[in-house]
């Protein structure tokens, strides 16, 4: 266990309100925060409508500044209320919280960037912790673990798909040529990927019989390829289904979460939860 100094009483109380969803005050804080996020996102969406922006521009601007200032204070409070601020700052939620606060400030120098506050939608992921939806917390943790464990296999799979796309794209360039819209190998690879993923924009289409036969071959391969990542992730989910974490307690010392149910000490630093 590493040495640590306990948080002062007011910092401990602040941590309890900001980070814990188990207490009435903490739950109220997070619910208000979620409503503020929703309000901000709706305001940005409405502001993008030209007719509404012309009529209510001042209201939209003031509302967004108020919400941004609130989120700025909240971000600073989260840093103050934890023993190791770096753990929060560089965590997933810490990065998201920062990115969702910056756009309005950046818009002072670069017009239009305030629309990036839509990133705040990611902060709504906290709703699973706030409402204590344990089944959903467990399911989300299972998916994250499965994706993490599947990463090497998926990367190899994507690398293979890219090689296939380059080869088939080059073949289509040689067969169809610029006269049929395949003006370059990159363009042909773009068409191959669009066809392989069954998107089929239709902006480019093979005209020669051989090209059409290859296109049919690519389409058939596409159906099989789409199912591969799903199978990889599903297999990993089946393997890790026995270790579902539903505990929402956040360590005040190192910000570690995903503790086991009824845990009294942090599994990472040994701090009392």
C-alpha positions in Angstrom: 0.0 0.0 0.0 1.4 3.4 -0.9 1.6 6.2 1.7 -1.1 8.9 1.5 -2.5 11.8 3.4 -6.3 11.8 3.8 -8.3 14.6 2.2 -9.3 17.5 4.4 -12.9 17.4 5.5 -14.2 19.9 3.0 -12.3 18.2 0.1 -13.6 14.8 1.3 -17.2 16.3 1.2 -16.6 17.8 -2.2 -15.3 14.4 -3.5 -18.3 12.7 -2.1 -20.7 15.1 -3.9 -18.8 15.2 -7.2 -17.6 11.7 -7.6 -20.0 9.5 -5.7 -23.5 8.6 -7.1 -24.4 6.6 -3.9 -25.3 9.6 -1.7 -28.3 11.9 -2.2 -26.1 14.9 -2.6 -23.9 13.2 -5.2 -26.9 11.9 -7.1 -28.5 15.3 -7.1 -25.3 16.9 -8.4 -25.0 14.4 -11.2 -28.6 14.7 -12.2 -28.3 18.5 -12.4 -25.1 18.1 -14.4 -26.8 15.7 -16.9 -29.7 18.2 -17.4 -27.2 21.0 -18.0 -25.4 18.8 -20.6 -28.7 18.1 -22.4 -29.7 21.7 -22.3 -26.4 22.8 -23.7 -26.6 20.2 -26.6 -30.1 21.3 -27.4 -29.1 25.0 -27.5 -26.2 24.3 -29.9 -28.5 22.2 -32.2 -31.1 25.0 -32.3 -28.5 27.6 -32.8 -27.4 25.8 -36.0 -30.9 26.6 -37.5 -30.4 29.9 -39.2 -33.9 31.3 -38.6 -33.7 30.6 -34.9 -30.2 31.9 -34.6 -31.2 35.2 -36.1 -34.0 35.6 -33.6 -32.5 34.2 -30.4 -28.7 34.5 -31.0 -28.2 36.5 -27.8 -30.1 34.0 -25.7 -28.2 31.1 -27.2 -24.8 32.8 -26.7 -25.5 33.8 -23.1 -26.9 30.4 -22.2 -23.9 28.6 -23.7 -21.5 30.9 -21.7 -23.4 30.2 -18.5 -23.2 26.5 -19.0 -19.5 26.7 -20.1 -18.6 28.6 -16.9 -20.5 26.0 -14.8 -18.6 23.2 -16.5 -15.3 25.0 -16.0 -16.0 25.4 -12.2 -17.0 21.7 -12.1 -13.8 20.6 -13.9 -11.6 22.6 -11.5 -13.6 21.2 -8.5 -13.0 17.7 -9.7 -9.3 18.4 -9.8 -9.3 19.9 -6.3 -11.4 17.1 -4.8 -9.0 14.3 -5.6 -5.6 13.4 -4.1 -3.9 12.7 -7.4 -5.3 15.2 -10.0 -3.3 13.7 -12.9 -5.3 10.4 -12.5 -8.5 12.3 -13.3 -7.0 14.8 -15.9 -5.7 12.0 -18.1 -8.6 9.6 -17.5 -11.3 9.0 -20.2 -13.8 11.2 -18.4 -11.2 13.8 -17.5 -10.3 14.2 -21.2 -13.9 14.3 -22.2 -14.7 16.9 -19.5 -11.9 19.1 -20.7 -12.8 18.8 -24.4 -16.4 19.6 -23.7 -15.4 22.8 -21.9 -12.9 24.3 -24.3 -14.9 24.8 -27.5 -16.7 28.0 -26.3 -13.4 29.5 -25.3 -11.7 28.5 -28.6 -14.7 30.2 -30.5 -13.3 33.5 -29.2 -10.4 33.0 -31.7 -11.9 30.7 -34.3 -15.6 31.3 -35.2 -17.9 28.3 -35.4 -15.8 26.0 -33.1 -18.4 26.3 -30.3 -20.5 23.7 -32.2 -17.9 21.2 -31.0 -19.6 21.3 -27.6 -21.7 18.4 -29.0 -18.8 16.4 -27.5 -20.6 16.9 -24.3 -23.0 14.1 -25.3 -20.2 11.7 -24.3 -20.6 13.0 -20.7 -24.1 11.5 -20.7 -22.4 8.1 -20.2 -22.3 8.9 -16.6 -26.1 8.4 -16.5 -25.5 4.6 -15.9 -23.5 5.4 -12.7 -25.9 8.1 -11.6 -29.1 6.1 -11.9 -27.4 3.0 -10.5 -28.4 0.9 -13.5 -26.2 -2.0 -12.5 -27.2 -4.2 -15.4 -26.1 -1.5 -17.8 -22.9 -0.7 -15.9 -22.0 -4.4 -16.0 -22.9 -4.7 -19.7 -20.8 -1.6 -20.6 -17.8 -2.9 -18.7 -18.2 -6.2 -20.4 -18.2 -4.6 -23.8 -15.2 -2.4 -23.0 -13.2 -5.4 -21.8 -14.2 -7.4 -24.9 -13.1 -4.6 -27.2 -9.8 -4.2 -25.4 -9.1 -7.9 -25.6 -10.2 -8.1 -29.2 -8.0 -5.2 -30.3 -5.0 -7.3 -31.6 -7.3 -9.6 -33.6 -9.3 -6.7 -35.1 -6.1 -4.8 -36.1 -4.8 -7.9 -37.9 -8.2 -8.3 -39.6 -8.3 -4.6 -40.7 -4.8 -4.8 -42.0 -5.8 -7.9 -44.1 -8.9 -6.0 -45.4 -6.7 -3.1 -46.3 -4.3 -5.3 -48.3 -7.3 -6.9 -50.1 -8.7 -3.5 -50.9 -5.3 -2.3 -52.3 -4.9 -5.4 -54.5 -8.5 -5.4 -55.8 -8.5 -1.6 -56.3 -5.3 -1.8 -58.4 -6.9 -4.6 -60.5 -10.0 -2.5 -61.1 -7.9 0.5 -62.1 -6.1 -1.7 -64.7 -9.3 -3.2 -66.0 -11.7 -0.2 -66.0 -9.3 2.7 -66.4 -9.9 6.5 -66.3 -12.5 6.4 -69.0 -14.9 4.5 -66.7 -14.3 6.7 -63.6 -11.4 4.8 -62.1 -9.0 7.7 -62.6 -6.3 6.6 -60.2 -5.4 3.7 -57.9 -6.5 5.6 -54.7 -9.9 6.3 -56.4 -10.2 2.6 -57.3 -9.3 1.6 -53.7 -12.0 4.0 -52.4 -14.5 2.3 -54.7 -13.3 -1.1 -53.5 -13.8 -0.2 -49.8 -17.2 1.4 -50.5 -18.3 -1.8 -52.3 -16.7 -4.1 -49.8 -18.6 -2.5 -46.9 -21.8 -2.8 -49.0 -22.3 1.0 -48.8 -22.4 1.5 -52.5 -22.6 5.2 -53.1 -22.9 4.7 -56.9 -20.7 7.6 -57.8 -18.3 5.1 -59.6 -19.4 1.9 -61.2 -17.6 -0.7 -63.4 -18.6 -0.7 -67.0 -16.7 -3.7 -68.4 -18.0 -7.3 -68.0 -14.8 -8.4 -66.2 -15.0 -5.4 -63.9 -18.6 -6.2 -63.0 -17.7 -9.8 -62.3 -15.0 -8.6 -59.9 -17.4 -6.2 -58.3 -19.8 -9.1 -57.6 -17.0 -11.0 -56.1 -16.1 -8.0 -53.8 -19.7 -7.6 -52.8 -20.0 -11.3 -51.7 -16.7 -11.0 -49.8 -18.1 -7.9 -48.1 -21.0 -9.8 -46.5 -18.6 -12.3 -45.0 -16.1 -9.6 -43.8 -18.8 -7.6 -42.0 -19.5 -10.5 -39.6 -15.9 -11.1 -38.6 -15.4 -8.3 -36.1 -18.8 -9.1 -34.6 -17.7 -12.7 -34.1 -14.4 -11.7 -32.5 -16.0 -9.3 -30.0 -18.8 -11.8 -29.2 -16.3 -14.5 -28.5 -14.4 -12.2 -26.1 -17.6 -11.2 -24.4 -18.5 -14.8 -23.8 -15.1 -15.5 -22.3 -15.3 -12.5 -19.9 -19.0 -12.8 -19.0 -18.1 -14.1 -15.6 -16.3 -11.0 -14.4 -18.9 -8.2 -14.6 -18.1 -5.2 -12.5 -21.1 -3.1 -11.2 -19.5 -1.1 -8.3 -19.7 2.6 -9.0 -17.4 3.7 -6.1 -14.5 6.0 -7.2 -11.3 6.1 -5.2 -10.6 9.6 -3.8 -6.9 8.9 -3.8 -6.1 7.5 -7.3 -9.5 7.8 -9.1 -9.6 4.1 -9.8 -13.1 2.6 -10.4 -14.5 -0.8 -11.3 -14.0 -2.1 -7.8 -15.5 -5.4 -6.8 -18.9 -5.3 -5.1 -18.8 -4.5 -1.4 -15.0 -3.7 -1.6 -13.8 -1.6 1.3 -10.3 -0.7 0.0 -9.1 0.4 -3.4 -7.6 -2.5 -5.4 -4.9 -0.1 -6.9 -3.6 2.0 -4.0 -5.2 0.4 -0.9 -7.0 3.6 0.1 -10.1 3.2 2.2 -13.2 3.6 -0.1 
